[in-house]
Structures are given as structure tokens and as C-alpha cells.
Amino acid sequence: TVFPAEVLPVVLVFTAGFHTLTNLLLLLLGVALLGHLSVSLALLPLILLPMLLVALGATWFLAALGAYVRDLAHATPVALQLLMFLSPVFYPSSAVPESVRWLYVLNPVATLVEALRDVAVWGHAPQWMSLAMVTGVGLAMSLCGYAFFMHSKAELADVL
């Protein structure tokens, strides 16, 4: 039976997306209970799309690379934990010293977390230029990750 292997990373991303939507619904419930619902919540899909693209690209790339570098499965959770602490999940980006704040431009997750916080919690519109740049980065990551996966696909059966 021929099975399209490129679907497996997509399933992982959509499974994580389901958990993300569940947690987002809990956040929105909390915001509603506090009486802070706003019209800006309609912008949430514009933030979730680049998040999906970044995750999909990274997953395709890591899935193909993980077949060759076996220790990647052990390093990925550590790297994700580090990425979470380097993103403004537990603190606002304004708490980061000005001298290193420019590094946040290199972290697409930081921009997405700030945009999600602006829209869902504070009721503000996201910074459109930053969101457009992260969408472009996410699209590039998706295309490059997919291309790398498809290029490696023929050799994956031999390696595994």
C-alpha cells in the first residue's frame, strides 16, 4: 500500500492545532467572564494562519531530518522549551531589556504570541507589519520544509 508520508506531519500539526484551539477557547471564556470581549477577536484567524504555517514548515523539516539524525527526537523538546522561555509567553516583550529586544524580530513565535495577546486579551489590533513579516516567514518555512521533506522522501524508507 502506498501511503503519502507527507500527510503524517500535517496530522501532528492539526492535532496540536486542536489543542491550541481548545486552550484558546478557555482563554476566551476567561476574557468573557472578565467582560473584556472585543471586536478584535475576529482577527484571531489572521494570527493563527502564520502560526499554522510556521508549525507546518518546522514539522516537515524536522520529520525528514529526524530520520537521519536520531538524537533530534531528544533535542527537539529541549529546543521547544527554550523557545518558549525566549518568547513572551510568561512576560510581555516590554520587560525585555532594550539592548536585546531586537532579537525578538528573529523569533516568529514572539511576534505571534504578542499579536495573540494584543487581540485576545487587550482588544487591540496586532502590529500589521510584524504580522505580515511573520506570515511571509511562515510561508517560506512551509514551502522550504515541504520541499526538503519531498526531496528526502525517496531516501526515508532506506534510512528507516
C-alpha positions, 0 to 999 in steps of 0.5 A: 500500500502506498501511503503519502508520508507527507500527510503524517506531519500535517496530522501532528500539526492539526492535532496540536492545532486542536489543542491550541484551539481548545486552550484558546477557547478557555482563554476566551471564556476567561476574557468573557467572564472578565467582560473584556470581549472585543471586536478584535477577536475576529482577527484571531484567524489572521494570527493563527494562519502564520502560526499554522504555517510556521508549525507546518514548515518546522514539522516537515523539516524536522520529520525528514531530518529526524530520520537521519539524525536520531538524537533530534527526537531528544533535542527537539523538546529541549529546543521547544522549551527554550523557545518558549522561555525566549518568547513572551509567553510568561512576560510581555516583550516590554520587560525585555531589556532594550539592548536585546529586544531586537532579537525578538524580530528573529523569533516568529513565535514572539511576534505571534504570541504578542499579536495573540495577546494584543487581540485576545486579551487587550482588544487591540489590533496586532502590529500589521507589519510584524504580522505580515513579516511573520506570515511571509516567514511562515510561508517560506518555512512551509514551502522550504520544509515541504520541499526538503521533506519531498526531496528526502522522501525517496531516501526515508524508507532506506534510512528507516 
